[in-house]
Amino acid sequence: MNLQKLPETHINNEDKRERIVASALHLFTTFGFHATPTSQISKAAHVSTGTLFHYFPDKQTLIDELYLSIKKEMSSVVGNEDNPALPTRTLLERGFIRYIDWGIANPKKARFLTQFHHSPNISDAVQNRAYEEFRWMTDLYSRAIREGIFSNHPVHYHMVMIAQILNGVLELLTLHDGDMSDEAIIAAGIEKIFK
């Protein structure tokens, strides 16, 4: 994270908010929620603690808004299909590839979602709102179950298992251990989902 240190008076309001969010993302994924005081976030963002509280009245609001904004961003990327009439398996595979591409391009955001997905630090109300962002996915997974593409287990089972596989693919891609090419890792991971 490299935020240019400017006097706060030279930073416009939108940039201040973005600096706070970027700093919080970095610090929460590095040190965790409880080990990151708001004073550390404001210092990293090069804004006063009062400015931080102007945008986010407390740390809970900050993490909730950060979580929801990342979930919305990821949902819009993963669910952005030009041709929804494609076969279900094709739609799923394309969505999985888009998630992997998004995760590679946004490693801190992907790590944040993995780290805080089941965290008690994210309020129930925000978890419910985030779930609504993925209603299209639950519908697609239900369709895959009906068509026999996925096993006859609950949608939530598939959502959890597939997320684990895709996050495993992202982890392997960041290791670059040389045993498999990136393409082979992605292909094997996606194939694992359908077995």
N, C-alpha and C positions, 0 to 999 in steps of 0.2 A: 504494500500500500504506500503510495507516494503522493501525499497531498501537499501541494505547494503552500508554504507558510507565508500568508499575506496577513496584514492587519485585518482584523475582523470587519472593520468599517469598509474595506475594499472588496468584500465578498457579498454578492447579491443574495437575497433571501433563498432562492431556489438552490444556489450552490451551498449555502449553509446547511440546509436540510440534507442535501445529497452527501455532504462531507460527514455529517453526523451518522447517516445510515451506513455509508461505506466504512467508517471507523468502527461502528458497532458490529457490523458483519465480521470484520477482521478480528476484532477483540473477542467476540463471543465464540468464534470458531477456534481461536487460539487458546483462550483461557477459560472459557465457559461463562455462563450467565452470572453465577454468584460471585465469581472471582473478578468480575469486570465492573468496577464502580463507575457511576456516571461521570465523575471527575476525570477518569482515565479516557472515557469516550470523548468528552469535550476537548481534552488536551490533544488527543490524537487528531481530532477534526479541526483543531486550531480555532475553536470558538469558545466563548465563555460558557460556564455551566448554566447560567441564566438563559443563554440563547438555546441551549439544548432543551431546557425545561419549557421554553416558549413553544417549541415544536412538539415536544413529547413530555407531557406533564409528569411522567414517571418512567422508570426503566421497563416496567411491565408493558406499558403502551408502546414503547419503542420496539421491544422484541416482538410483540404481537403484530404491529404494523410491518415490521421487516419480514416476518414469517409469511404473512398474508400476501405481501407484494411479490415475494419470490415465488410463492405457490401460483399466484395469478400469472406471472410471467411465464413460468414453466408450463402451466396448463395451456396458455395461448400458443406456445411454440409446439408442444407435443401434439395438441389437438388440431393444429392448423393443416387440415387436409383439403386439397383442392378438389378431390373427387370422392365424396362420401359414398358413392354408389359402388366403389371397388369391393371385391370380396373381403370378408371379415378378416381373414388371415393377412391379407395384403395391408389392410388398414392398421392392424396391430403391428406388423413388422415395421411399417413406415413410422408409426408413432414411437416404437422402441428406438429406432435409428435417430429420430429427432431428439429424443431424450438423451441419448448418448452424446450426440453432437452438442446439445445444450450443456450437458455436464462437463464436457471437455472445454468448451468455451467459457464456462462459469464455474470453475472448480470450488471456489469458496461458497458460492450459493448452493451448489450441490451438496457440499459437506455440511453446510448449515441445515439444510432440510433433513439430511440423514441424522445429524446430531440432535435436532430438536423435534423430530416428527412425533415421538412419543413422550416428549418432555412435559413434566408438570408446569414448566415455565411458560408454556403457551396456553392461554386461557381456553376453556371449553367453547366459548362463543366463537373465538377465532378458528379453532379446529373445525367447528361446524360450518363456518363460512368457507373455509378452505375446501372442505369436503364438497360443498356445493359447486365449487369451481371444477370439480372432477366428475360431476354427474354424467357427463358424456362418456367418461371412461367406464363407469359402472354399467352403463347401458351397453357399451361395446363388449365388455367382458361377459355380460349376461347373454348377449347374442352369440358369443364364442362358445359358451357352455351349451346353449340350445342346439348349436350346429355341430357339437361334438369336437370342436377344435381344442377346447379346454376340457379337462376332466370335470365330472359332475360334483364339484365342491362349491361351497359358497363363494360369491364374488370377492368378499373380503379376504378369503384364503388366497385367491389368485393375486389380488392386489399386493398383499404382503410378500408372497413368494417371488413375484415378478420384480418388485422393487428391490429385493435382496439380490436377485440375479443381475439386474441392470447396474446396481451400485457395485457389485463385484466386478462386472465388466469395466466400469470406470476406474476402479482401483487397480486392476491389472493393466489398464492402458497407461496409468500414471507410473507404474513400476518400471516399464520398459526393460524387462529382464532379458529379452532377446530370444526366449524359447519359442514364442509364437509372434507372428506379425499382428499388427493392430486389426487388420481385416479378419484374420483367423480367430482372434479373440472375440470380436463382435459377432461373427457368424456362429461360433460355437455357443456363445452366450444366448443368442436368440434361439438357436435350435434347442437348447436346454429348456427353454420356456415351454416349448410345444411337446416335450416328451412326457 
